[in-house]
Amino acid sequence: MPAKRSIIHAGKNGAKFLGFSTLAGVLLAGVALPTAGALGLSVKNGVESFENVPDDFKTPPLNQATNIYDAEGGLIATVYGRYRRILTIEEMGTLIRQAQVDIEDARFYEHGAVDPKGVLRAIGKNAGSGAAVQGASTLTQQYVKNVHVEQAGDDTAAVLDAQRKTLGRKIQELRYAIRLEEELTKDQILTNYLNITYYGNQAYGVEAAAQRYFGKSAKELTVPEAATLAGLVQNPTQYDPKLHPQAAQRRRDVVLDKMLEHGHLSAAQAAEAKAAPLGLRYQAPRNGCITAVAGTGFFCDYVRQVVLRDPAFGSSAAERQRLWDLGGLNIRTTLDPKKQAAAQHAVSSKVKVTDTVSAAATMVEPGTGKILAMAQTRPFGIDKSKNETMVNLNVDAAMGGGGGFQPGSTFKPVVAAAALEAGLPPTQAYSSPNQMDWPTMRTCEGTWKNANKGKKEGSVPNESASEKGPYELKEAMARSVNTYFVQMEQEIGLCAVKQMANKLGIGARASG
């Protein structure tokens, strides 16, 4: 980038005067020449509208990609609403800045918010053709338009309105551009422009574009690569180097000619760059937990749920959602890739993806609560033909899981722990018949309820006909005697079991 050339700085009143004096030219450069009478009316109305535009232009925080990493620094997934990484001007490197300025606004460092020479040139070309063949928007004005497009988000109607080439829109862009030139340096405006601009294929900003098309950072771009990206801005679809390589190469060569014309390349450098192939190393968009490293999709979604629900990331749900949507986060997690692979093998080796049942396993480090692995037999996704699911069987419904499952005999130790805490001795004995009716049990509300409610069977049996008591706790646990633990639960109440389960980190409902 050449040293910044001297710029005539106008004060606020001077800037407004410049806006008034060139407004007619801007309007003429943007549309075909009207009749003389209409010209006078357009300028009069334009100046009045210019005065009425508020000075409340706000540059929005830019959406960026969020990266989720495992405990060893490996990338699990990239999640974004806008694939972008914001760079400083130094991080961008020189070539892309030179190329973008030369093709979009070669006199950017010499003029203010409006380029009078560009306006006159556009008027001449438009008058000669009788149509609007050339505009005169400066890079600053283009940045203003991009801000409005960014603010529109995914609202198609709002995006179209922000891009509409109307008299009112041109006036608004001019007023805001003048305000920006008063408040920011040229380098700051250029940096903002290069970070916000869309380069096609879901790539916003030069860093995302460099990674998308060439698999490298913006600072590492070669001359022909920088020229290719700079050429995309005018029409990312028409000059898409993946879909239309010949058009992209012709556009690249136009940019190289401009860089030669403005002294940023020698004739030999330009010729060498033109002779080079496009050299794409296209990186297809990979967005969201559905593209996570194999087996980690459910953990990725769990991370998202934590950010959206934990007050550490914002005092309200809306605030946490804004944080996630804005992105730009580097989330480093406790997931151990080796333990994750082992857990995935453990569940998948016994239960197949095509089985009617599923298996899941979470590995948690005792004492710290760190999640080291989170595995599930069915893949994370929405394609039912591939037996994919978005339901994380490792967590409860609030965190993206299902409605829960009957724990079966695995819950008997919890009942025993609750009984011991309630003061029953390890030698506690019950009659433990081979089969018994579901009893009435006490709930946390102090009421009594029929434990049979919602169950298909009217009674609870033991495993075999010979299995009948009386039993004490040790033998009943060893034999997993159903009726023993039903009687124990009846004595201590459902609430004691629920509370013990919660102490052990198990979500449980005292539903009988």
Stockholm file with secondary structure:
# STOCKHOLM 1.0

chainA/1-512         MPAKRSIIHAGKNGAKFLGFSTLAGVLLAGVALPTAGALGLSVKNGVESFENVPDDFKTPPLNQATNIYDAEGGLIATVYGRYRRILTIEEMGTLIRQAQVDIEDARFYEHGAVDPKGVLRAIGKNAGSGAAVQGASTLTQQYVKNVHVEQAGDDTAAVLDAQRKTLGRKIQELRYAIRLEEELTKDQILTNYLNITYYGNQAYGVEAAAQRYFGKSAKELTVPEAATLAGLVQNPTQYDPKLHPQAAQRRRDVVLDKMLEHGHLSAAQAAEAKAAPLGLRYQAPRNGCITAVAGTGFFCDYVRQVVLRDPAFGSSAAERQRLWDLGGLNIRTTLDPKKQAAAQHAVSSKVKVTDTVSAAATMVEPGTGKILAMAQTRPFGIDKSKNETMVNLNVDAAMGGGGGFQPGSTFKPVVAAAALEAGLPPTQAYSSPNQMDWPTMRTCEGTWKNANKGKKEGSVPNESASEKGPYELKEAMARSVNTYFVQMEQEIGLCAVKQMANKLGIGARASG
#=GR chainA/1-512 SS CCCCCCCCCCCHHHHHHHHHHHHHHHHHHHSCCCCHHHHHHHHHHHHHHHHHSCSCCCCCCCCCCEEEECTTSCEEEEECSSBCCCCCHHHHCSHHHHHHHHHHCTTTTTSCSSCHHHHHHHHHHHHHHTSCCCCCCCHHHHHHHHHHHHHHTTCHHHHHHHHCCCHHHHHHHHHHHHHHHHHSCHHHHHHHHHHHCBCSTTBBSHHHHHHHHHSSCGGGCCHHHHHHHHHHTTCTTTTCTTTCHHHHHHHHHHHHHHHHHTTSSCHHHHHHHHHSCCCCCCCCCCCSGGGSSTTCHHHHHHHHHHHHHCGGGCSSHHHHHHHHHHCCCEEECCCCHHHHHHHHHHHHTTSCTTSSSCCEEEEECTTTCCEEEEEESSCBSSCGGGTCBCCCTTSCGGGTCCSCCCCGGGGHHHHHHHHHHTTCCTTCEECCCSEEECCEEECTTSCEEETTTTCSCSEEECSSTTCCCCEEHHHHHHHTCHHHHHHHHHHHCHHHHHHHHHHTTCCCCCCC
#=GC SS_cons         CCCCCCCCCCCHHHHHHHHHHHHHHHHHHHSCCCCHHHHHHHHHHHHHHHHHSCSCCCCCCCCCCEEEECTTSCEEEEECSSBCCCCCHHHHCSHHHHHHHHHHCTTTTTSCSSCHHHHHHHHHHHHHHTSCCCCCCCHHHHHHHHHHHHHHTTCHHHHHHHHCCCHHHHHHHHHHHHHHHHHSCHHHHHHHHHHHCBCSTTBBSHHHHHHHHHSSCGGGCCHHHHHHHHHHTTCTTTTCTTTCHHHHHHHHHHHHHHHHHTTSSCHHHHHHHHHSCCCCCCCCCCCSGGGSSTTCHHHHHHHHHHHHHCGGGCSSHHHHHHHHHHCCCEEECCCCHHHHHHHHHHHHTTSCTTSSSCCEEEEECTTTCCEEEEEESSCBSSCGGGTCBCCCTTSCGGGTCCSCCCCGGGGHHHHHHHHHHTTCCTTCEECCCSEEECCEEECTTSCEEETTTTCSCSEEECSSTTCCCCEEHHHHHHHTCHHHHHHHHHHHCHHHHHHHHHHTTCCCCCCC
//
